């Protein structure tokens, strides 16, 4: 049985995805009206609550030094752990996915398919990469995972790329879907969710595509299975978990891709 320990009202997300994030003993959450709150993960009580002054379209991203949010029209905002605004920067267009924060950087992807990295302390843009954009894409969250060397970015068109954290150079590119069909609508095949990293594997899923695991260093495919998902995957030491468009949850062996169960 499940027992509710505490609850805290943050606000509504509207038409956007505003997921909370936990860093050590704190949970950071936000609402579309611009509220940002730091909550004690044990008690549910507020450490603090601030109004960012902007309606929000994406967030929250955080590490043990920086909190990042995105406001309307692509305004990227960085806060310190006391909720004080550190800097603002203007991205090239609207951002729908929570910023990836870590290793001294904040990395975002805007809807025009530009990936940009900013210095977490100063807001100076360190690098930017433009990728081709398909004629039609889903308005879904396609996230970014960070390792100590790579930004692993889920893209429209069924692509997953690994970019160097140092300068944004392309380390590898992998395919999680092969767009098929006679019309642009039928050919929509976007990677969904945030890539899941464990050990030397990175796994993901795509709408009208596959659930796949790749080698973290080279991008070489380790295994893939046909599955269409709008929400991506998660991973642990044994399994990769995916939810398909029909609402079925599947578990696959992380190393081999063999099907373990489906519910």
N, C-alpha and C positions, 0 to 999 in steps of 0.2 A: 504494500500500500504506500501511497505517497501522501506526505503531510506537508502542508504549506507552513513554512517557517516565518516568512515575512513577505510583505508586498510594498511597493512604492510607486506612486503615480508620477510619471514623467510627462505625459502628454501624448498627443496623437502623432502618427507618422504621415497621415494623409496618403498620397499616392506614391510616396517614396519608401525606401527600405532604410531604416535607421536602427541598426543592430547595436545592442550594448556590447561592451568589451570588458573583460576582467584583466587587471594587472595587479598581481600579488593580492592584497586584501581589499582592493577597491574595485568597484564596478563603475564605469563611465557610460552614461546614456544621454540621449538627446531626443528632442521632439521637433516637429516641423516648424513650430512657431519660434524656434531659436533658443529654447531652454537647453542648458547643459548642466548635468548634475553628476556629482561624485558621491557614490553610495558605499557605505560599509558593507562588505560582502557577508559578514557574520550577522549583523543586527538589522540591516536594511535602513538604517538611519542615514540622513544626509550628512556628509562632511561639509559640503557647500552646494549651492545652486545659483547659477548666474544666467543672465539673458545675454546672448551673443549679439543681439541687435540685427540679426539677419534671419530670414526664413531659410531653413536648411533642406538640402536635397540629398545629402550623404553623410555618413558617419556612424559610429565614432571609430577613429583609429587612435591607438595609444601605445606607448611603451612606458618605461619607468622614468621618463624625463619629459615627454611631450604628449599633448592631446591634439588631434587634428580633426577638423570638421570642414564641410563644404557648404557654402551658402548659394543662394540663387545666382544664376548667370556665371557660375564657375569661380566664385570667390573662395579661395582656400585660406583657412584660418588655423593658426597654431596657438595653443595656450600652454602655460606651464601647469604644474600639478596643483597649484593653488587657484586655478581658474582665471588667471590674469592673461589677457591677450598679449601674445608675443609679437606676432606679425600677421599681415594679410598679403596675399598675392593673387593676381588675376590669371586664371587658367585660360586656355584658348576657347573653351566652350563649356557647356553644362557638364557636371560630373554626377553620376548616379551611384558610384561604388565608393565605399568607405576608403579613405586613404590608407595606404600601407605605411606603417611607422616603424623604424628600426635602423640601427647602425648609423645613427646621425642623419638620416634622410627621411623625407616624406615623399612617397611616390604615388602619383595619381594617373588615371586614364580618363580622358574626357570623351564625350560622345562622338567627337570628330576623329577618334582613334589616335590621339596624340598621347603618348606616355611621357610624363615629365617628373623629374626628381628635384626636390628643393632641400636646401640645408635646413635641418630642423631648428637650429638656433637663430639663424639670420634671415631665412626666407629667400636667400639667393638661389636662383635656379642653376642647378649644376649641369643638367643635360636634358634634352628632349628628343624623342624619336617619333616620327610620323609613320603610320602604317596604312596600307590601302584599306578602304572601307567598302564593304559590299553595298549593293543598291538598296537592299532592305535588311534591317536587323531587328532583333527583339529588344524591347525596352525592359531588360532584365539586368540583374547584378552580375557582372563578370569581373571577378576580383583579381588581386595581386598578392602573391606570397613572397616574402623576403627570406633569403638565407644570407650567410655572411659574405657571399660572393655574387649572388644573383637576385634579380627581380624577375619572378616568373609570372607572366601576364597572360590571362585568359582573354581571347579576342573573338570578335565576330568573324564569321566565315570558317569556324572550326579550327582555328589555329591556337597553339600554345607556344609562347616564345620565352627564352631565357636571355635576359639582358644583363650585362656587367653592371654591378652597382657603381663601379668607379667612373665609367664614362658613357654608359648606355649602349655600348656596342653589342651587336647580336652574337650571342654564344651558340645558340641553337634554335631551331624551329621544328615543331612537331605538329602532326595533324590528328585531331580528335574527331573529325567528321569530314566527309567528302560531299560537298553540296551536290544534290542531284535533282533533276526535274526539268520540265519544259519552261516553267515560269519562275520569275524572281521569288515569288511567294513560296513555291515548292522548294526552292534552293536555299531557304534560310537554314543555316546550320551554325548556331553560335555556341561557343563554349560558355557554360553556365557556372555560377558559383565561384568560390575562391579555390585555386589549386591547393590540394592537400599534400603536405610534405611529411615523409617519415623516413628516417635513415637516408638511404641513397635513392629513394623513389619519390616521384611526384605524380599524383593521380588526379584525374579530372573527368568530367562528363560533358556532353554537348547535346543540345536540342537537335533532334533528327540526326543523331550521330552515334557515338559510342562512349562507354566508360572505359578508360584506358589508364595504364600506368607506364611511366617513362623513366629512363635513367636520368637522375638529377644532373649528372655532370655532362652528358652528351646529348640528351634528348631522344636517345634511341628507344623505340617502343619495346616494352617488356611483354605486354599482353593487352588485348582489347576485346570487348564484347559489345554487341549491338545493344544499345539502350538510349532512349531519348529522355533527357532531363532538363528542367528549367531551373534547378536549384543546386546542381553540383553534387559533390561527394564529401565524405569524411573518412578518416583512416585511423587505424591503430596498429599495434605490432603484428596482428594476425590477419585483419580483415580490411577490405575497402567496402564502405556502405554507400549505396546510391538509391535515390528515390526517382522512379520514372514518372512520366506525365499522367499515368493512370492511378498514381498513388501507391504503387507497390514498392516496398522496401526490399532491397536485395543485398546480400552479403557475398563478397567474392574473396577468395584467398589472395592475400596481398602479393605473394611471391609468384603465383602461377596463374591467377585469374579464374580458377575453377569456381563454379557456383556452389556456395555452401548452403544457403537457404533463401527463400523468398516469402514475404508475408504481405 
